[in-house]
Amino acid sequence: MTYRTLAALLWSGLLVAGCSTTARLYPVQGPASQAVPPSTIEATINGIMGNNGSLAFRLPDGSSCEGEWSSAAGVETTVTSMNLIGRYSTLFGTGVSTSSGGGQNPGRAIALCSDGTRFDIEFVTGGGTANGFGFAEDTRGNVYRLLF
């Protein structure tokens, strides 16, 4: 293997490693929040250098989940009672309002699990970052805080 080939492989590996992050879902309502201790779900989020990508995680019972996310940069976000952030913002302890005019990007995701569970996810990221927060709810009656 030549030096040039080795360097290209290492560079490719660094680029791929830099394109994902870990998000954590903390149960705050529903049956999952009643477990002692409640289980945190860790999701791998791919494609964070762009405006969309894939996500994957496992539920505490071992069911695998996969889905897709998308974020709209520079779009004005209005929080209403018809969306997850508007509905569950008080779970942060205070109300949350978002406006993308200040450098925030709204996003949505959906994940389908091997056992038939579906997750609907809403989040906001800081402009130019892969950091954010949001809420998720599943078809098992659980609500989660999302941090990444």
C-alpha positions as protocol buffer text, in pm:
chain_id: "A"
residue {
  index: 1
  type: MET
  ca { x: 0 y: 0 z: 0 }
}
residue {
  index: 2
  type: THR
  ca { x: 143 y: 337 z: -99 }
}
residue {
  index: 3
  type: TYR
  ca { x: 161 y: 639 z: 127 }
}
residue {
  index: 4
  type: ARG
  ca { x: -90 y: 818 z: -95 }
}
residue {
  index: 5
  type: THR
  ca { x: -343 y: 529 z: -72 }
}
residue {
  index: 6
  type: LEU
  ca { x: -303 y: 508 z: 306 }
}
residue {
  index: 7
  type: ALA
  ca { x: -350 y: 884 z: 342 }
}
residue {
  index: 8
  type: ALA
  ca { x: -665 y: 872 z: 125 }
}
residue {
  index: 9
  type: LEU
  ca { x: -810 y: 589 z: 335 }
}
residue {
  index: 10
  type: LEU
  ca { x: -740 y: 773 z: 661 }
}
residue {
  index: 11
  type: TRP
  ca { x: -890 y: 1097 z: 525 }
}
residue {
  index: 12
  type: SER
  ca { x: -1202 y: 911 z: 406 }
}
residue {
  index: 13
  type: GLY
  ca { x: -1240 y: 755 z: 749 }
}
residue {
  index: 14
  type: LEU
  ca { x: -1217 y: 1094 z: 918 }
}
residue {
  index: 15
  type: LEU
  ca { x: -1476 y: 1242 z: 684 }
}
residue {
  index: 16
  type: VAL
  ca { x: -1721 y: 957 z: 748 }
}
residue {
  index: 17
  type: ALA
  ca { x: -1663 y: 973 z: 1125 }
}
residue {
  index: 18
  type: GLY
  ca { x: -1732 y: 1349 z: 1117 }
}
residue {
  index: 19
  type: CYS
  ca { x: -2070 y: 1303 z: 950 }
}
residue {
  index: 20
  type: SER
  ca { x: -2256 y: 1143 z: 1239 }
}
residue {
  index: 21
  type: THR
  ca { x: -2348 y: 1226 z: 1597 }
}
residue {
  index: 22
  type: THR
  ca { x: -2528 y: 1067 z: 1888 }
}
residue {
  index: 23
  type: ALA
  ca { x: -2867 y: 1188 z: 2006 }
}
residue {
  index: 24
  type: ARG
  ca { x: -3026 y: 1078 z: 2332 }
}
residue {
  index: 25
  type: LEU
  ca { x: -3396 y: 1035 z: 2394 }
}
residue {
  index: 26
  type: TYR
  ca { x: -3498 y: 1066 z: 2761 }
}
residue {
  index: 27
  type: PRO
  ca { x: -3848 y: 940 z: 2849 }
}
residue {
  index: 28
  type: VAL
  ca { x: -4052 y: 1210 z: 3027 }
}
residue {
  index: 29
  type: GLN
  ca { x: -4411 y: 1083 z: 2993 }
}
residue {
  index: 30
  type: GLY
  ca { x: -4575 y: 748 z: 2940 }
}
residue {
  index: 31
  type: PRO
  ca { x: -4487 y: 391 z: 3037 }
}
residue {
  index: 32
  type: ALA
  ca { x: -4115 y: 424 z: 2953 }
}
residue {
  index: 33
  type: SER
  ca { x: -4079 y: 712 z: 3201 }
}
residue {
  index: 34
  type: GLN
  ca { x: -4215 y: 491 z: 3482 }
}
residue {
  index: 35
  type: ALA
  ca { x: -3933 y: 234 z: 3457 }
}
residue {
  index: 36
  type: VAL
  ca { x: -3682 y: 247 z: 3742 }
}
residue {
  index: 37
  type: PRO
  ca { x: -3439 y: 360 z: 3626 }
}
residue {
  index: 38
  type: PRO
  ca { x: -3585 y: 491 z: 3300 }
}
residue {
  index: 39
  type: SER
  ca { x: -3389 y: 379 z: 2993 }
}
residue {
  index: 40
  type: THR
  ca { x: -3225 y: 637 z: 2770 }
}
residue {
  index: 41
  type: ILE
  ca { x: -3228 y: 560 z: 2398 }
}
residue {
  index: 42
  type: GLU
  ca { x: -2911 y: 646 z: 2205 }
}
residue {
  index: 43
  type: ALA
  ca { x: -2958 y: 712 z: 1836 }
}
residue {
  index: 44
  type: THR
  ca { x: -2691 y: 743 z: 1570 }
}
residue {
  index: 45
  type: ILE
  ca { x: -2767 y: 1035 z: 1340 }
}
residue {
  index: 46
  type: ASN
  ca { x: -2594 y: 1024 z: 1000 }
}
residue {
  index: 47
  type: GLY
  ca { x: -2549 y: 1300 z: 743 }
}
residue {
  index: 48
  type: ILE
  ca { x: -2518 y: 1589 z: 988 }
}
residue {
  index: 49
  type: MET
  ca { x: -2306 y: 1791 z: 747 }
}
residue {
  index: 50
  type: GLY
  ca { x: -2615 y: 1833 z: 527 }
}
residue {
  index: 51
  type: ASN
  ca { x: -2985 y: 1899 z: 571 }
}
residue {
  index: 52
  type: ASN
  ca { x: -3104 y: 1537 z: 579 }
}
residue {
  index: 53
  type: GLY
  ca { x: -2987 y: 1188 z: 659 }
}
residue {
  index: 54
  type: SER
  ca { x: -3063 y: 862 z: 832 }
}
residue {
  index: 55
  type: LEU
  ca { x: -3098 y: 763 z: 1196 }
}
residue {
  index: 56
  type: ALA
  ca { x: -3090 y: 431 z: 1378 }
}
residue {
  index: 57
  type: PHE
  ca { x: -3138 y: 313 z: 1735 }
}
residue {
  index: 58
  type: ARG
  ca { x: -3249 y: 21 z: 1950 }
}
residue {
  index: 59
  type: LEU
  ca { x: -3532 y: 24 z: 2200 }
}
residue {
  index: 60
  type: PRO
  ca { x: -3462 y: -111 z: 2551 }
}
residue {
  index: 61
  type: ASP
  ca { x: -3642 y: -435 z: 2455 }
}
residue {
  index: 62
  type: GLY
  ca { x: -3400 y: -485 z: 2164 }
}
residue {
  index: 63
  type: SER
  ca { x: -3627 y: -379 z: 1876 }
}
residue {
  index: 64
  type: SER
  ca { x: -3429 y: -200 z: 1606 }
}
residue {
  index: 65
  type: CYS
  ca { x: -3549 y: 130 z: 1462 }
}
residue {
  index: 66
  type: GLU
  ca { x: -3446 y: 314 z: 1147 }
}
residue {
  index: 67
  type: GLY
  ca { x: -3562 y: 634 z: 992 }
}
residue {
  index: 68
  type: GLU
  ca { x: -3491 y: 957 z: 814 }
}
residue {
  index: 69
  type: TRP
  ca { x: -3452 y: 1317 z: 927 }
}
residue {
  index: 70
  type: SER
  ca { x: -3464 y: 1650 z: 747 }
}
residue {
  index: 71
  type: SER
  ca { x: -3390 y: 2005 z: 856 }
}
residue {
  index: 72
  type: ALA
  ca { x: -3488 y: 2330 z: 683 }
}
residue {
  index: 73
  type: ALA
  ca { x: -3218 y: 2594 z: 721 }
}
residue {
  index: 74
  type: GLY
  ca { x: -3329 y: 2953 z: 740 }
}
residue {
  index: 75
  type: VAL
  ca { x: -3701 y: 2884 z: 769 }
}
residue {
  index: 76
  type: GLU
  ca { x: -3913 y: 3082 z: 1014 }
}
residue {
  index: 77
  type: THR
  ca { x: -4043 y: 2849 z: 1286 }
}
residue {
  index: 78
  type: THR
  ca { x: -4362 y: 2925 z: 1470 }
}
residue {
  index: 79
  type: VAL
  ca { x: -4441 y: 2706 z: 1769 }
}
residue {
  index: 80
  type: THR
  ca { x: -4808 y: 2618 z: 1792 }
}
residue {
  index: 81
  type: SER
  ca { x: -5006 y: 2367 z: 1993 }
}
residue {
  index: 82
  type: MET
  ca { x: -5026 y: 2149 z: 1681 }
}
residue {
  index: 83
  type: ASN
  ca { x: -4663 y: 2035 z: 1695 }
}
residue {
  index: 84
  type: LEU
  ca { x: -4451 y: 1841 z: 1944 }
}
residue {
  index: 85
  type: ILE
  ca { x: -4229 y: 2132 z: 2053 }
}
residue {
  index: 86
  type: GLY
  ca { x: -4531 y: 2355 z: 2114 }
}
residue {
  index: 87
  type: ARG
  ca { x: -4724 y: 2080 z: 2291 }
}
residue {
  index: 88
  type: TYR
  ca { x: -4445 y: 1955 z: 2519 }
}
residue {
  index: 89
  type: SER
  ca { x: -4226 y: 2265 z: 2566 }
}
residue {
  index: 90
  type: THR
  ca { x: -4331 y: 2297 z: 2931 }
}
residue {
  index: 91
  type: LEU
  ca { x: -4152 y: 1966 z: 3004 }
}
residue {
  index: 92
  type: PHE
  ca { x: -3829 y: 2168 z: 2990 }
}
residue {
  index: 93
  type: GLY
  ca { x: -3952 y: 2354 z: 3300 }
}
residue {
  index: 94
  type: THR
  ca { x: -4038 y: 2671 z: 3110 }
}
residue {
  index: 95
  type: GLY
  ca { x: -4198 y: 2749 z: 2780 }
}
residue {
  index: 96
  type: VAL
  ca { x: -3981 y: 2724 z: 2472 }
}
residue {
  index: 97
  type: SER
  ca { x: -4020 y: 2943 z: 2170 }
}
residue {
  index: 98
  type: THR
  ca { x: -3819 y: 2909 z: 1855 }
}
residue {
  index: 99
  type: SER
  ca { x: -3756 y: 3132 z: 1560 }
}
residue {
  index: 100
  type: SER
  ca { x: -3521 y: 3038 z: 1280 }
}
residue {
  index: 101
  type: GLY
  ca { x: -3461 y: 3401 z: 1205 }
}
residue {
  index: 102
  type: GLY
  ca { x: -3211 y: 3392 z: 1493 }
}
residue {
  index: 103
  type: GLY
  ca { x: -3003 y: 3112 z: 1346 }
}
residue {
  index: 104
  type: GLN
  ca { x: -3214 y: 2811 z: 1442 }
}
residue {
  index: 105
  type: ASN
  ca { x: -3309 y: 2537 z: 1199 }
}
residue {
  index: 106
  type: PRO
  ca { x: -3628 y: 2335 z: 1248 }
}
residue {
  index: 107
  type: GLY
  ca { x: -3627 y: 1967 z: 1166 }
}
residue {
  index: 108
  type: ARG
  ca { x: -3844 y: 1657 z: 1162 }
}
residue {
  index: 109
  type: ALA
  ca { x: -3774 y: 1287 z: 1165 }
}
residue {
  index: 110
  type: ILE
  ca { x: -3964 y: 963 z: 1155 }
}
residue {
  index: 111
  type: ALA
  ca { x: -3842 y: 619 z: 1256 }
}
residue {
  index: 112
  type: LEU
  ca { x: -4006 y: 280 z: 1214 }
}
residue {
  index: 113
  type: CYS
  ca { x: -3913 y: -8 z: 1444 }
}
residue {
  index: 114
  type: SER
  ca { x: -3897 y: -381 z: 1384 }
}
residue {
  index: 115
  type: ASP
  ca { x: -4184 y: -438 z: 1630 }
}
residue {
  index: 116
  type: GLY
  ca { x: -4416 y: -190 z: 1452 }
}
residue {
  index: 117
  type: THR
  ca { x: -4352 y: 108 z: 1684 }
}
residue {
  index: 118
  type: ARG
  ca { x: -4330 y: 445 z: 1507 }
}
residue {
  index: 119
  type: PHE
  ca { x: -4147 y: 754 z: 1636 }
}
residue {
  index: 120
  type: ASP
  ca { x: -4240 y: 1109 z: 1531 }
}
residue {
  index: 121
  type: ILE
  ca { x: -3963 y: 1356 z: 1615 }
}
residue {
  index: 122
  type: GLU
  ca { x: -3932 y: 1735 z: 1599 }
}
residue {
  index: 123
  type: PHE
  ca { x: -3612 y: 1924 z: 1675 }
}
residue {
  index: 124
  type: VAL
  ca { x: -3432 y: 2255 z: 1640 }
}
residue {
  index: 125
  type: THR
  ca { x: -3060 y: 2291 z: 1570 }
}
residue {
  index: 126
  type: GLY
  ca { x: -2838 y: 2593 z: 1597 }
}
residue {
  index: 127
  type: GLY
  ca { x: -2742 y: 2738 z: 1260 }
}
residue {
  index: 128
  type: GLY
  ca { x: -2420 y: 2580 z: 1138 }
}
residue {
  index: 129
  type: THR
  ca { x: -2407 y: 2324 z: 1423 }
}
residue {
  index: 130
  type: ALA
  ca { x: -2503 y: 1964 z: 1483 }
}
residue {
  index: 131
  type: ASN
  ca { x: -2636 y: 2046 z: 1830 }
}
residue {
  index: 132
  type: GLY
  ca { x: -2998 y: 2078 z: 1921 }
}
residue {
  index: 133
  type: PHE
  ca { x: -3302 y: 1974 z: 2119 }
}
residue {
  index: 134
  type: GLY
  ca { x: -3656 y: 1858 z: 2060 }
}
residue {
  index: 135
  type: PHE
  ca { x: -3925 y: 1607 z: 2143 }
}
residue {
  index: 136
  type: ALA
  ca { x: -4028 y: 1266 z: 2020 }
}
residue {
  index: 137
  type: GLU
  ca { x: -4338 y: 1061 z: 2074 }
}
residue {
  index: 138
  type: ASP
  ca { x: -4395 y: 698 z: 1992 }
}
residue {
  index: 139
  type: THR
  ca { x: -4700 y: 485 z: 1922 }
}
residue {
  index: 140
  type: ARG
  ca { x: -4653 y: 315 z: 2262 }
}
residue {
  index: 141
  type: GLY
  ca { x: -4774 y: 631 z: 2438 }
}
residue {
  index: 142
  type: ASN
  ca { x: -4431 y: 768 z: 2536 }
}
residue {
  index: 143
  type: VAL
  ca { x: -4292 y: 1119 z: 2507 }
}
residue {
  index: 144
  type: TYR
  ca { x: -3916 y: 1183 z: 2506 }
}
residue {
  index: 145
  type: ARG
  ca { x: -3690 y: 1485 z: 2539 }
}
residue {
  index: 146
  type: LEU
  ca { x: -3433 y: 1478 z: 2262 }
}
residue {
  index: 147
  type: LEU
  ca { x: -3083 y: 1622 z: 2310 }
}
residue {
  index: 148
  type: PHE
  ca { x: -2786 y: 1609 z: 2076 }
}
